[in-house]
Amino acid sequence: MSIEVATEPNVHTFDARGVARRFRHSAIFGAIGVLRSGETMRFVNDHDPIPLIAQLRERLGDHLSVTYRQRDPGAIVIDFGISGLPVE
């Protein structure tokens, strides 16, 4: 089973499978936090992160888009897009 890796500009792959479970959410929030409007994090994981998505939606509201690119058992790929944030 192959995983789709980002090759498009402004799309950055984050493979959570290699991050220790106790650090995953902090690492993901940090990665999402540095994205600028118009950028996307292609998130790869071994399970569907439904609680994480709820937390991200709570923090980012309408600035976050969630698009499943692959939803197979053991291979989840989601594009988290950021839009409408003020430029720093």
C-alpha positions in Angstrom: 0.0 0.0 0.0 1.6 3.3 -1.1 1.2 6.6 0.7 0.8 9.8 -1.3 3.7 12.1 -0.5 3.4 15.8 -1.2 5.2 17.1 -4.3 3.1 20.3 -4.9 4.4 23.7 -3.8 3.0 24.8 -0.4 2.1 21.3 0.6 4.3 19.9 3.4 4.2 16.2 4.4 4.0 15.3 8.1 4.3 11.6 8.8 3.1 11.1 12.3 3.9 7.4 12.2 7.5 8.1 13.1 6.7 10.3 16.1 6.4 8.8 19.5 2.7 8.7 20.6 3.3 10.8 23.7 4.7 13.6 21.5 2.3 13.4 18.5 -0.3 16.0 19.3 2.3 18.6 20.4 4.3 18.0 17.3 1.2 18.2 15.1 0.0 21.4 16.7 3.4 22.9 16.3 3.6 22.0 12.6 0.1 23.4 11.9 1.0 26.5 13.9 3.8 27.5 11.5 1.7 27.1 8.3 0.8 30.3 6.5 -2.5 31.0 4.7 -2.5 29.0 1.5 -0.3 26.2 2.8 -1.3 22.7 3.5 0.1 20.0 5.7 -0.3 16.5 4.2 -0.8 14.4 7.3 0.1 10.7 7.3 -1.0 8.4 10.1 -1.8 4.8 10.9 -5.3 5.6 12.2 -8.0 8.1 11.7 -7.3 11.0 14.1 -10.9 12.0 14.7 -10.3 13.6 18.2 -7.3 15.5 16.8 -9.4 16.9 14.0 -12.0 18.1 16.5 -9.2 19.8 18.5 -7.8 21.5 15.4 -11.2 22.7 14.3 -11.8 24.1 17.7 -8.5 26.0 17.6 -8.6 27.2 14.0 -12.3 27.3 13.1 -13.1 28.3 9.5 -9.3 28.7 8.8 -8.9 25.0 8.7 -9.9 22.7 5.8 -9.8 18.9 6.2 -9.6 16.7 3.0 -9.1 13.0 3.2 -6.8 11.8 0.4 -6.5 8.2 1.5 -8.6 6.4 4.1 -7.5 2.8 4.2 -7.0 0.7 7.3 -3.5 1.5 8.6 -3.0 4.2 6.0 -4.7 7.6 6.5 -3.6 10.6 4.5 -5.3 14.0 5.2 -4.6 17.4 3.8 -5.0 20.1 6.5 -5.3 23.4 4.7 -4.9 26.8 6.2 -6.6 29.9 4.8 -7.7 33.4 5.9 -5.1 33.9 8.6 -3.5 37.3 9.0 0.0 37.6 7.5 2.7 38.0 10.2 
